[in-house]
């Protein structure tokens, strides 16, 4: 992958995580004024999906050539943060609720075993079930994405006929919500293998890049997502529409996914033109991006906890800023011991999977 384009994707990844944080921390008990750019939360997740599909297509094409290396990398990536996040969320919520109960009024704190087990096995959004992982609302998207990893791995590493059967079974088990957003993740995969944008002239690519930026701004300024959501609600009925939870925005999400894909396609072509700038910001961007998953998956329980500890005055931005700083420091400390130390976990998982594969192969040969 072109280094400048890689830096751009890392920058987008980190900024998207920050937008999700702004969205969730935009609470009147925390800050009296509406935070700027705090309405991009769900859209930022759509950016993550497209970006994830592109990156997974890249690593399977260039690095992770076997199912064992692919599975080990994906499992270590997810569980290195997800497993601690489940435990930490429960601990932080338990303490925070005692300090500032009103702050947690909208978050569940019951069915501990079901929520913990569902979160550990990423079953929170299967069919029309929607199990919130205590205060960790952003956890829902991981319960989509890991199944996209699984589906892609099936397609990549199994014979086509077997893969199709398994994918149909997987879709039947997971239900329509997860399937509805799969094409958006697939846009990233398609972009990686799509050669046409590479042949665009530089001026056309720059025009496309800025056109997508303007289109994404207008998409939010004119409330395209709410308009489509209201239309879909009239078609499906309020009750059924509500059961689709995070997938109920899918018509507008498809449009946004196309815009994000086009933006990436354009920047992939012109990234070399801004190589000096990308080289200048590479080190800080790479460093920040290495904590993105921890920031995404733990920001909500962390900022609620620190807000409960501080129990400040929401007038002005001081309370929110102090909470944000403590949340960021916590992310840095946690990420250092989880996300940035996953290599050993990856090696252990891959070693175990290789042993399993060897035994299966030996058993097959004997048969």
FENTA-V777445 format. One record per residue. N is the residue number from 0. RES is the residue in one small letter. SS is DSSP state (H for helix, E for strand, L for the rest). PSI is psi in whole degrees, -180 to 180 (999 if undefined). NEAR is the number of other ideal C-beta (glycine too) atoms within 8 Angstrom. Layout:
BEGIN
n = [N N]
res = [RES RES]
ss = [SS SS]
psi = [PSI PSI]
near = [NEAR NEAR]
END
This chain:
BEGIN
n = [0 1 2 3 4 5 6 7 8 9 10 11 12 13 14 15 16 17 18 19 20 21 22 23 24 25 26 27 28 29 30 31 32 33 34 35 36 37 38 39 40 41 42 43 44 45 46 47 48 49 50 51 52 53 54 55 56 57 58 59 60 61 62 63 64 65 66 67 68 69 70 71 72 73 74 75 76 77 78 79 80 81 82 83 84 85 86 87 88 89 90 91 92 93 94 95 96 97 98 99 100 101 102 103 104 105 106 107 108 109 110 111 112 113 114 115 116 117 118 119 120 121 122 123 124 125 126 127 128 129 130 131 132 133 134 135 136 137 138 139 140 141 142 143 144 145 146 147 148 149 150 151 152 153 154 155 156 157 158 159 160 161 162 163 164 165 166 167 168 169 170 171 172 173 174 175 176 177 178 179 180 181 182 183 184 185 186 187 188 189 190 191 192 193 194 195 196 197 198 199 200 201 202 203 204 205 206 207 208 209 210 211 212 213 214 215 216 217 218 219 220 221 222 223 224 225 226 227 228 229 230 231 232 233 234 235 236 237 238 239 240 241 242 243 244 245 246 247 248 249 250 251 252 253 254 255 256 257 258 259 260 261 262 263 264 265 266 267 268 269 270 271 272 273 274 275 276 277 278 279 280 281 282 283 284 285 286 287 288 289 290 291 292 293 294 295 296 297 298 299 300 301 302 303 304 305 306 307 308 309 310 311 312 313 314 315 316 317 318 319 320 321 322 323 324 325 326 327 328 329 330 331 332 333 334 335 336 337 338 339 340 341 342 343 344 345 346 347 348 349 350 351 352 353 354 355 356 357 358 359 360 361 362 363 364 365 366]
res = [x x x x x x x x x x x x x x x x x x x x x x x x x x x x x x x x x x x x x x x x x x x x x x x x x x x x x x x x x x x x x x x x x x x x x x x x x x x x x x x x x x x x x x x x x x x x x x x x x x x x x x x x x x x x x x x x x x x x x x x x x x x x x x x x x x x x x x x x x x x x x x x x x x x x x x x x x x x x x x x x x x x x x x x x x x x x x x x x x x x x x x x x x x x x x x x x x x x x x x x x x x x x x x x x x x x x x x x x x x x x x x x x x x x x x x x x x x x x x x x x x x x x x x x x x x x x x x x x x x x x x x x x x x x x x x x x x x x x x x x x x x x x x x x x x x x x x x x x x x x x x x x x x x x x x x x x x x x x x x x x x x x x x x x x x x x x x x x x x x x x x x x x x x x x x x x x x x x x x x x x x x x x x x x]
ss = [L L H H H H H H H H H H H H H H H H H H H H H H H L L L L L L L L L L L L L L L H H H H H H H H H H H H H H H H H H H H H H L L L L H H H H H H H H H H H H H H H H H H H H H H H H H H H H H H H H H L H H H H L L L L L L L H H H H H H H H H L L L L L L L L L L L L E L L E L L H H H H H H H H H H H H H H H H H H H L L H H H H H H H H H H H H H H H L H H H H H H H H H H H H H H H H H H L L H H H H L L H H H H H H H H H H H H H H H H H H H H L L H H H H H H H H H H H H H L H H H H H H L H H H L L H H H H H H H H H H H H H H H H H H H H H H H H H H H H H H H H H H H H H H H H L L H H H H H H H H H H H H H H H H H H H L L L L L L L H H H H H H H H H H H H H H H H H H H H L H H H L H H H H H H H H H H H H H H H H H H H H H H H H L]
psi = [138 131 -41 -40 -36 -41 -41 -45 -39 -40 -45 -42 -47 -44 -37 -42 -38 -38 -38 -42 -46 -41 -48 -31 0 69 137 -22 -14 -36 132 -38 153 129 141 143 29 9 16 11 -57 -38 -36 -35 -38 -38 -44 -42 -48 -46 -42 -45 -41 -47 -41 -39 -39 -48 -34 -23 -26 -26 -56 84 -13 159 -29 -43 -37 -50 -42 -43 -44 -45 -42 -38 -46 -54 -22 -26 -39 -44 -50 -34 -39 -47 -46 -38 -44 -43 -48 -42 -40 -44 -47 -38 -36 -30 -36 76 -37 -29 -24 15 -30 7 140 150 60 -178 53 -45 -45 -45 -41 -47 -43 -42 -40 -36 10 43 14 -27 26 133 -127 17 143 98 110 134 71 -122 -2 71 -41 -12 -20 -40 -29 -31 -9 -51 -38 -30 -26 -38 -47 -45 -42 -40 -40 -45 -36 -36 2 155 144 -45 -44 -41 -43 -42 -46 -37 -39 -41 -42 -43 -38 -35 -42 -34 -179 -28 -50 -39 -34 -34 -3 -40 -30 -44 -40 -24 -37 -41 -46 -39 -41 -41 -7 119 -23 -45 -25 -19 2 146 156 -46 -41 -41 -41 -40 -43 -42 -52 -30 -40 -37 -48 -42 -39 -40 -46 -35 -43 -37 -37 8 45 -43 -48 -37 -47 -35 -44 -40 -46 -36 -38 -30 -38 -25 146 -44 -49 -41 -42 -35 -17 -3 -111 -8 0 -5 13 -35 -46 -33 -36 -43 -47 -39 -40 -42 -42 -42 -43 -38 -45 -40 -42 -46 -32 -34 -36 1 -35 -24 -22 29 -42 -42 -45 -37 -37 -39 1 -51 -52 -37 -45 -40 -48 -41 -28 -12 7 -43 -41 -43 -46 -46 -14 -1 -38 -51 -31 -46 -32 -42 -50 -33 -38 -38 -47 -39 55 -167 122 -6 132 -167 0 -46 -46 -42 -44 -42 -42 -43 -45 -39 -45 -42 -42 -42 -43 -44 -45 -44 -33 -36 -5 -80 -38 8 30 -7 -44 -41 -44 -45 -40 -43 -44 -40 -44 -41 -37 -39 -42 -45 -38 -42 -40 -41 -41 -41 -37 -41 -40 -38 999]
near = [6 8 10 12 11 9 14 11 12 12 11 10 12 13 8 13 13 9 13 14 13 14 13 13 15 10 8 6 7 13 13 6 5 5 10 5 7 11 6 11 12 11 13 13 12 13 11 13 17 17 15 12 18 14 10 13 13 10 11 12 6 6 6 8 5 7 10 10 11 14 12 13 12 11 9 13 11 11 9 13 15 14 9 10 13 12 8 11 14 11 8 13 16 8 10 17 11 6 8 10 7 6 12 14 6 3 11 7 7 4 7 7 6 8 13 10 9 12 15 9 6 11 10 14 13 9 7 7 8 10 12 12 12 12 12 14 10 12 14 13 11 11 14 15 12 11 12 14 11 9 11 11 12 12 9 9 8 9 5 6 6 8 11 8 8 10 11 8 8 12 9 7 7 11 11 8 15 14 9 10 13 10 9 13 15 9 14 18 13 10 16 11 7 8 6 6 12 7 5 11 5 9 6 8 13 11 8 13 12 8 8 13 9 8 9 13 8 8 14 12 6 7 7 10 14 7 10 11 11 8 9 12 11 6 6 8 7 6 6 8 11 8 8 14 10 12 11 11 11 11 9 13 13 10 10 13 14 9 12 15 13 10 13 14 12 15 11 12 11 12 13 7 7 9 10 6 7 13 10 6 10 10 6 7 12 10 8 10 11 9 13 11 10 13 15 11 13 16 16 11 16 13 15 15 12 13 16 14 9 10 7 9 6 11 4 8 7 8 14 12 8 11 15 11 8 12 13 9 8 11 14 9 8 12 15 8 7 12 11 9 10 11 7 7 11 12 9 8 12 13 8 8 12 9 8 8 10 8 8 8 8 8 8 7 6 5 4]
END
